[in-house]
């Protein structure tokens, strides 16, 4: 989870977009970016899923989903032993 409340109030749109571009890779898959109410990601290019007006989610990649599924299957096998 990354909190950016009251951080970007005075940034121009280019700086704002650059910051989001730097923050996104640092979020884990299924990680959350929480913004302040004065800034939302409307008009900014990003690949985050909007959950609520100020809360965004970095979706899992297909590879991450596959790894998590394999880990769950492995755990299920261990519990049956």
MILUM-693236 format. One record per residue (C-alpha): residue number from 0; residue in one letter; x, y, z. Coordinates in Angstrom, 1 decimal, always signed. Layout:
BEGIN
<NUM, a, <X, Y, Z>>
...
end
This chain:
BEGIN
<0, x, <+0.0, +0.0, +0.0>>
<1, x, <+1.2, +3.5, -0.9>>
<2, x, <-0.3, +6.5, +0.6>>
<3, x, <-0.1, +9.8, -1.3>>
<4, x, <-2.5, +12.0, +0.7>>
<5, x, <-1.8, +15.8, +0.6>>
<6, x, <+1.5, +15.1, -1.4>>
<7, x, <+0.6, +16.2, -4.9>>
<8, x, <-1.7, +19.2, -4.3>>
<9, x, <+0.7, +21.7, -5.9>>
<10, x, <+2.1, +19.5, -8.7>>
<11, x, <+1.4, +20.4, -12.3>>
<12, x, <-0.2, +17.6, -14.5>>
<13, x, <+3.1, +16.5, -16.1>>
<14, x, <+4.9, +16.1, -12.7>>
<15, x, <+1.8, +14.4, -11.3>>
<16, x, <+1.7, +11.9, -14.2>>
<17, x, <+5.5, +11.3, -13.8>>
<18, x, <+5.1, +10.6, -10.1>>
<19, x, <+2.2, +8.1, -10.7>>
<20, x, <+4.5, +6.4, -13.3>>
<21, x, <+7.2, +6.0, -10.7>>
<22, x, <+4.9, +4.9, -7.9>>
<23, x, <+3.1, +2.2, -9.9>>
<24, x, <+6.1, -0.2, -10.4>>
<25, x, <+6.6, -0.1, -6.6>>
<26, x, <+3.2, -1.4, -5.9>>
<27, x, <+2.9, -5.2, -5.4>>
<28, x, <+0.3, -6.9, -7.5>>
<29, x, <-3.0, -6.4, -5.7>>
<30, x, <-1.3, -3.4, -4.0>>
<31, x, <-3.3, -0.2, -3.2>>
<32, x, <-2.6, +3.4, -4.0>>
<33, x, <-4.5, +5.8, -1.7>>
<34, x, <-4.8, +9.4, -2.8>>
<35, x, <-6.1, +12.5, -1.2>>
<36, x, <-9.5, +13.9, -2.1>>
<37, x, <-8.0, +16.9, -3.9>>
<38, x, <-6.3, +14.6, -6.5>>
<39, x, <-7.6, +11.7, -8.5>>
<40, x, <-6.2, +10.0, -11.5>>
<41, x, <-8.7, +11.3, -14.0>>
<42, x, <-6.9, +12.4, -17.2>>
<43, x, <-3.7, +10.7, -16.2>>
<44, x, <-2.5, +7.7, -18.1>>
<45, x, <-2.2, +4.7, -15.8>>
<46, x, <-3.2, +1.0, -15.6>>
<47, x, <-4.6, +1.0, -12.0>>
<48, x, <-8.1, -0.1, -11.3>>
<49, x, <-10.3, +2.5, -9.6>>
<50, x, <-12.0, +1.0, -6.5>>
<51, x, <-13.3, +4.2, -5.0>>
<52, x, <-12.7, +7.9, -5.8>>
<53, x, <-9.4, +8.0, -4.0>>
<54, x, <-8.4, +4.3, -3.9>>
<55, x, <-6.7, +2.4, -6.8>>
<56, x, <-5.6, -1.2, -7.2>>
<57, x, <-2.6, -2.5, -9.2>>
<58, x, <-4.1, -5.6, -10.8>>
<59, x, <-2.2, -8.9, -10.9>>
<60, x, <-0.5, -10.0, -14.1>>
<61, x, <-1.4, -13.4, -15.5>>
<62, x, <+2.0, -14.7, -14.3>>
<63, x, <+1.3, -13.6, -10.7>>
<64, x, <-2.1, -15.3, -10.8>>
<65, x, <-0.5, -18.5, -12.1>>
<66, x, <+2.1, -18.5, -9.4>>
<67, x, <-0.5, -17.8, -6.6>>
<68, x, <-2.6, -20.7, -8.0>>
<69, x, <+0.4, -23.0, -8.0>>
<70, x, <+1.2, -22.0, -4.4>>
<71, x, <-2.3, -22.7, -3.3>>
<72, x, <-2.3, -26.1, -5.0>>
<73, x, <+1.0, -26.9, -3.4>>
<74, x, <-0.3, -25.9, +0.0>>
<75, x, <-3.4, -28.1, -0.5>>
<76, x, <-1.2, -31.1, -1.3>>
<77, x, <+0.8, -30.5, +1.9>>
<78, x, <-2.3, -30.4, +4.1>>
<79, x, <-3.5, -33.7, +2.7>>
<80, x, <-0.2, -35.5, +3.6>>
end
